[in-house]
Every structure is written in C-alpha cells, then in structure tokens.
Amino acid sequence: MEPQRTTAKKLTALAALPFAAALSLSACGSEEAQETSFTQNQGGVEMTLTYTHVGDEVIKQTTQNVIDYEAAGFGSKEDAQEILDPLVEQAADVEGYEQSIEYGDTAATEEVSIDYEVVDLSQLSGIPGFEGSTNMEDADFISFEESRELLEQQGFTEVE
C-alpha cells in the first residue's frame, strides 16, 4: 500500500494596486529565505513589492506605494485623505495585516504588510485593492512563482 500524499494548494496573489495588501506565510524546511522586489509606476503611483520567500512559498510580502496626488487624480492632500482613510479602516481589524499611510504635501506613502503565520487568507479577499486567485479560502500558501508571473504580465519589473 502506497502512503497517501497531500498536495499543498497554491495561491497566486497580487497586492500591488494602491491601497493594496502585502503577504507573508510560514514556511517549512531548511531552505534560506530570499527577497525579491518588483516595481512599476502607473497612474501616479510608484509601487514596490518585496516578496520574502522560501522556495515557492511566500513567507512575507511588503508593499510600498508612493501616490502623487496630482498624477493620481486627487485634487489635494485633504481629498486623498478623505478617500484613502476609509479604505485603511476597512482592514484595520484583520489580524496579521498592517497598513499605514503618511500624507505629505504632494504625495502619500502607503506601507502594507501581511504576516501569513497569523492572517486568515479568506479575510484578504474583502480588502480593497487586494487581488488574489479565486481559491483563497482553499489555499495553503502563496506561490512566489505564480505571483512573479502575474506581476510580469501586469508590467512589473523585477529589481536586480
């Protein structure tokens, strides 16, 4: 009789849109963690995503978005705050998910981080700006390779 094998379900996730999410998951094994960053400038938002991963499993993702008010279509700092602050509040109670926005005179800087050892993946699907594959509730981990492919398809450039 052959021992049963369990196959981990992968999740492709993109947390790159303004007001986005950042991802992290616990990893098993003895491989060393690696960091890989991607960047894109679109619609007045300079996005930088950094994945920390062990093999194909993402153990942490951070996102930094620098949002130029004028280029992004906000009339002023106050207009940006009026629109962005309620979006931050929607995710405030998600354990393992951190998001903050600092408002400058001409641009806002958003920082997002998710700890996958703590976060419930199904809660991420309700966060504005978070995009993931349709099997979020069933996923065992975030796939770095699938996320990389999705980012490249969407015009992100890997930082060397």
Secondary structure, DSSP 8 states (H G I E B T S, - for coil): ---------EE-EE--STT---------SS---EEEEEEEEETTEEEEEEEEEETTEEEEEEEEEEEETTTTT-SSHHHHHHHHHHHHHHTTT-TTEEEEEEE-SSEEEEEEEE-TTT--HHHHTTSTT-EE-TTGGG-SEEBHHHHHHHHHHTT-EEE-
